[in-house]
Amino acid sequence: MKIEGEKIWVDFRVERLPRFCYVCGCLGHNMQECHDFDEDIPESELPYGTCLQASPIKMRDKGPNPKRDLENKLFLDL
């Protein structure tokens, strides 16, 4: 982003990111669907990774919560 004409990087993390490409950094597709995907490049050398994801949803209340449990499972399966 630019502030007063100067380009700066802003670090942020996103919870429950649905589809994010570790190859090109775009939202909306995963790396297997990316036109720039090269299966010979190890995932550890890609410019983006799981470090951009926030932690799973924290438990705010005690006791079973089927909706929260489903959201956590879906997030962890990404």
Buried (B, 14 or more C-beta within 10 A) or exposed (E): EEEEEEEEEEEEEEEEEEEBBBBBEEEEBBBEEBEEBEEEEEEEEBEBEEEBBEEBBEEEEEEEBEEBEEBBEEBEEE
